[in-house]
C-alpha cells in the first residue's frame, strides 16, 4: 500500500519537471503542491505516527506553494517555511543518532565559504540566507548519521538550495531551474525513504 504513494510521487514529480523545463506555470501550480504531501502519505502509512520528519514535509509543502509566487516577500516566506523543515529534519536525525563530527566540520566549512563568496551579491537577503543555510548545513551533517541514503538526500537538498542562492546572488547557470527542482525532489525522496528504513531497522 505504501509503495503506491511513491509511485504517485514519481508521476507527479515527472509532471513537475516537465512544467519547470517548459516554464508551464499552470502545470507547476498543479503538481508542486502535491509533492511533499505524497511523501507525507507514504511516511504516515509506513510509520503510523506524526514525527518531526512529517512536520518538516508539511512545512515543505507550504514553502513550495510560497515559492510559486513572484517577489521577495514570497521568497522570504518560502525560506521561513523551509527553515522549519530543516530544523524539523535536524531534530529527528539528531534524536536518532549523533551526527558524525567530520560531516559537521565539513558542512560548516562549506557553509562559511559559500556565504563568503555570495555575500556581496545577496544584498538584503544576506542575513536570512546566512541563518537558513546554517540550519540546512547542520541538517545535511546530521543526515549523514542516519544512513548513506539520508546522507545523499541531505547533500542534494543543500546542493539544490545552493543553486537557488546562486540565482539570488545574480549567478545564472544553464538549466538552473530544472536542476534545482530535480535535486530537491531527489532529496525529499531519499530523506523520506531513508527515514522510514531507519525506523524499521532492528
Long-range contacts (C-beta under 8 A, 24 or more apart in sequence): 1-45, 2-42, 2-45, 2-46, 2-196, 5-38, 5-39, 5-41, 5-42, 5-45, 6-38, 6-42, 6-189, 6-193, 8-38, 9-35, 9-38, 9-39, 9-42, 9-189, 12-38, 13-185, 13-189, 16-181, 16-185, 17-178, 17-181, 17-182, 17-185, 20-177, 20-178, 20-181, 21-178, 28-68, 29-68, 32-64, 32-65, 32-68, 33-61, 33-64, 33-65, 33-68, 35-61, 35-64, 35-185, 35-188, 36-60, 36-61, 36-64, 36-188, 37-61, 39-188, 39-189, 39-192, 42-192, 42-193, 42-196, 43-192, 43-195, 43-196, 46-196, 46-199, 46-200, 47-196, 47-199, 51-92, 52-88, 52-89, 52-91, 52-92, 52-95, 53-88, 53-89, 53-92, 53-191, 53-192, 53-195, 55-84, 55-88, 56-84, 56-85, 56-86, 56-88, 56-89, 56-92, 57-85, 57-188, 57-192, 59-84, 59-85, 59-88, 60-85, 60-188, 72-124, 72-125, 75-125, 75-168, 76-128, 79-128, 79-129, 79-132, 82-132, 82-161, 83-131, 83-132, 83-135, 86-132, 86-135, 86-136, 86-138, 86-139, 87-135, 87-139, 89-139, 89-142, 89-143, 89-191, 90-135, 90-138, 90-139, 90-142, 92-195, 93-139, 93-142, 93-143, 93-145, 93-146, 93-150, 94-142, 94-145, 96-145, 96-146, 96-198, 97-145, 97-146, 98-145, 99-138, 99-141, 99-142, 99-144, 99-145, 100-141, 100-144, 100-145, 103-140, 103-141, 103-144, 103-145, 103-151, 104-138, 104-141, 106-141, 107-137, 107-138, 107-140, 107-141, 107-158, 108-137, 108-138, 108-141, 110-137, 110-158, 111-137, 114-162, 114-165, 118-165, 118-166, 118-168, 118-169, 118-171, 120-169, 121-168, 121-169, 121-170, 121-171, 122-165, 122-168, 122-169, 125-168, 129-165, 129-168, 132-161, 133-161, 133-165, 136-161, 143-191, 143-194, 146-194, 146-195, 146-198, 147-194, 147-197, 147-198, 149-190, 149-193, 149-194, 149-197, 150-190, 150-191, 150-194, 150-195, 150-198, 152-190, 153-186, 153-187, 153-188, 153-189, 153-190, 153-191, 153-194, 154-187, 154-191, 156-183, 156-184, 156-186, 156-187, 156-190, 157-183, 157-184, 157-187, 157-188, 157-191, 159-183, 160-184, 160-187
